[in-house]
Amino acid sequence: MAAVLAAVCATTGCAPLVDVERTAAELRTSVQAPTVRGGEAVIALDQEPDRLDPTLATTLAGRQVFAGLCEKLYDVDQAGRIVPQLATELPRASADGRELTIPLRPGVRFNDGTPFDAAAVKRSLDRHRELDGSSRRVELSAVASVEVADPATVRLRLTTPSAPLPSVLADRAGMVMSPAQLDRLGENFSDHPVCVGPFEFVERVAQDRIVLRRSDFYYGRDHVMLDRLVYRAVPDDNIRLANLRSGEFDVVWEAGPPEVPILARDSDVVLLNTPSVQYMGITVNIANVGGSTGPVPGPLAADPRVREALSLSIDRATLNKISFNGLYRPACGPIPPTSEFATPRTQACPPHDVGRARRLLAEAGVRTPLRVELMLANDSAQNRTGQVIQAMAARAGFDVVLRPTESTSAIAAAKKGRFETFLIGWSGRPDPDGNIAVMHTEGSPQNYSGHSTPETDALIARAAAEQNPDRRRGLYELVVEDLHERNNVIYLYRQQYYTAHSADLAGVAVYPDGIMRMAGAGYRAHEG
């Protein structure tokens, strides 16, 4: 493996390895300090957000913008727990678990001044469930109907008990849109989205900026300090960090690992270090033909032994060291180690075994080297990771050809099945079902591999319906074992979130869901 490391470093350059525990201890946390009202924060994202429509959106970059624009029934707190946001308490469940009652925050208005109430919640939840092309439909599949109990209470009737549903309502499926704006724009809601939020939409200039301004209608407006947020998409890590240090950017989402030790010692920068529920992996196109289920040619799609060989060829610990200076963590499944449902079985990694990988390819009758095309985002971090995978897989008999693609175009290609393999991540959810069902069940809009079986779908559904935590843990052990056998997603690593911002700002927060909270941010008050 030393030869692999040397070969990749000669091509891409490798920064000195970093002790992640020591470095984490050096990093500072953004604390709330006395701030003044006013000012604009320019926030650099690593990719262009997709449509700003909670029903249709699929990108993490879009979730960053939604955090200031569209509040949800529930949210995730700093410890990863589900807490009320537009609701006033967690759902009250009936004895059989098939009915959830949600009381709503009173006196709330959308950013167009119209009232927020149970009828508005029903309108959005029904749209999430029923609109053609909705990315929320699978997430809300347990909901049979939404009822207005009274203006301040909504009731969900379920087809089956659903333990993950509060977690689902803490993301885009729980975002509530202004009915008046839906009436005006319909499917073009993303042209000018209106929700409840600390900031309201001003404009979007494609490939340039998204601008929000402080809302006059927000129920917590007295605690919102900044006048404006400006989001810019800058895929290149080096450009994002250079512009932060020059003062052009105020906040940078996700500093790259090579820059972490430098930023940690920069007195003009605050660096946040947040554990994540995220993962990255290689999705294999097994049965996605034009966005529908169908036969995909080639041994990688046809034979699970070939996919297992690809998984066995990758040394996840060394990948982390070479690509990320040891600042991330190997990941071998969809459940993060911080989850209450994590067990030794769900955290166990497949071994790195080049010899067995070669034998599996021989058993499958594959002529080597087997050409495999890997689509990945066109940025320095993913290119470096792709080159490490390329070098490792070559030792087992794979000829991995990298296909760098602009991130939004890559997602569009993945939806249509125009890829063989795809290096892509998932920002993660607090409940395991949010990390599993959307990628692995039939009909899910993010099951880019196209692979599912009735048996696995039933097992995933059974785990989601189970109310007893101990029994759920046991079921997820079976689910993860099944996912390892089919390898339609080859799990690789789990990020730490390193978010950097100007020391002139205070109150920037990043939680384990990976989302920046800017509602409490402001510029520091200076004496004199």
Residue, then its C-alpha position, 0 to 999 in steps of 0.5 A: m500500500a505504500a507504493v499506492l500512497a507514493a504514486v498518488c501523492a506524486t500525482t496529486g500532492c499530499a499534505p502531511l498527515v494530521d492527528v485528527e484527535r489532536t487537531a480537533a482539540e485545537l479547533r475553536t467553537s463559534v460562540q455567541a458574543p455581543t453582536v450588532r444589527g446589520g451587515e451582509a454575510v457572503i457564504a461560499l458553498d461547494q456546489e450550486p443548489d438545485r431548485l429551491d422548492p422543498t418538494l423537489a430539491t435533493t442537494l445538500a447545498g440547497r438545504q444550506v439555503f433552506a436553513g435560513l428560508c424555510e423552517k420545518l415542523y421539527d428541527v435537529d439540535q446540537a446533540g442530534r435530537i429532534v426538537p419542535q420548530l414550527a410545531t410546539e411539541l413532538p407528535r402525540a401518538s395514538a395507542d396503535g401508533r397510526e395517528l399523530t397529532i401535531p400542535l402548531r406554533p401560534g401567531v406565525r406568518f409566512n414571509d409574504g405576511t399571510p398566516f401560518d396555520a394547520a390548513a397551510v401545513k396540510r397543503s404543503l404535506d399533501r403537495h410533498r406526497e402527491l406532486d409529480g416528481s416529488s422527492r418527498r413522496v417516499e419519505l412520507s409514504a407512511v402517511a395515508s392522510v393529513e387532516v386539519a383538527d383545528p387551525a392550530t393542530v394537524r393530524l396525520r393518519l398513517t398506514t403503519p406506525s412510523a418511528p422515523l416520521p418526526s425525523v423526516l419532518a425535521d427536513r424538507a418534508g416538514m417545510v411549509m410553503s405559503p399557500a398564497q405563493l403556491d397559488r401564484l406560482g404552482e410548480n414554479f414555486s422555486d422561482h420565488p420561494v416563500c416560507v416561514g423563516p428568519f430570511e426571505f428570498v430576494e433573487r437568484v442569479a444562476q451560477d452566481r448568487i442567491v440573496l436572502r434578506r432579514s424577514d419583517f414577518y419572522y416571529g423571532r425577527d428581534h433576534v436576527m442580526l444580519d440584514r442579508l445572506v448571499y450564497r455563492a457556489v465555488p467548487d474549488d476548495n483553494i479558491r473558497l479558502a483564499n477568498l475567506r482569508s482575503g475578506e471576500f467571503d465571510v463563511v466557507w462551508e466545508a474547508g478541505p482537510p489540507e487547509v484545516p491545520i492552517l486555518a486552526r492557527d489563523s487568528d482571523v478565522v474561526l474553524l468549526n469542527t462538527p461530527s456528522v451523520q453523513y457518508m460518502g460511497i460509490t453507487v453502482n448502476i445495477a438497474n437504472v435505465g433512463g430513470s426506470t428499472g431495467p437491465v444494465p449491461g456489464p459484469l459490475a451490474a450483473d454479478p454481486r461478486v464483482r461489486e464485492a471485489l471492488s469493495l474489497s480492493i479499497d483500503r478505507a483507512t489508507l484512503n482517509k489518510i491519503s485523501f483527507n489527512g486522516l481528518y475523516r473516518p472510514a465508513c462501512g454502512p449507512i448508520p453513523p457510530t453516534s446513532e442510538f441504533a449503531t451496533p458493532r455489527t452495523q459498524a463492521c467494515p469489509p476487510h481490505d483483501v486484494g487477494r480475495a478480490r482477484r479470486l472473486l473476479a476469476e470466479a465471475g469469469v471476468r477478463t481483467p483489467l475490467r474497465v469501470e467508469l467512475m463519475l465524480a464531482n469536478d473538484s480537487a477533493q473528489n478528484r484526489t479521492g478518485q485517483v486513490i480509488q483508481a490506484m487501489a482498485a488497479r491492484a485487484g484487476f480494475d481499470v477505473v476511469l475517472r469522469p469528472t462532472e459538474s455536480t448538478s449535471a452529475i445528479a441529473a445524470a444519476k437520476k437518468g441512469r447515465f453512469e456506471t458508478f458514481l462517487i456520491g454522498w448523503s448528508g445523513r439523517p438522525d434516524p437510520d431509515g432516512n439514510i437507508a430507504v431513500m437509497h435502497t427501496e423501489g421507486s425512491p427518487q434517490n435510488y440511483s442504482g435502481h436496485s431493490t428487492p421485495e425482501t429488502d424493501a419489506l425488511i426496511a419497512r419493518a425496521a421503520a415500523e418497529q417502535n421498540p429500540d432494541r428490536r429496531r437495532g436488531l432489524y438494522e443489523l439484518v438490513v446492513e448485512d443485506l446491503h453489504e451482500r448486494n453492494n449497490v452502494i459501496y460505503l467508504y468514509r464519513q466526514q467531519y464538517y469543517t466550516a470556517h468563518s471570519a472572526d468578525l462574525a459570531g454565532v454561526a452554528v453547524y449541527p450534526d446534520g451538516i446544516m449551517r444555522m445563520a439566524g443567530a449570527g451577527y458581526r461582533a460589537h467592538e469597543g471604542 
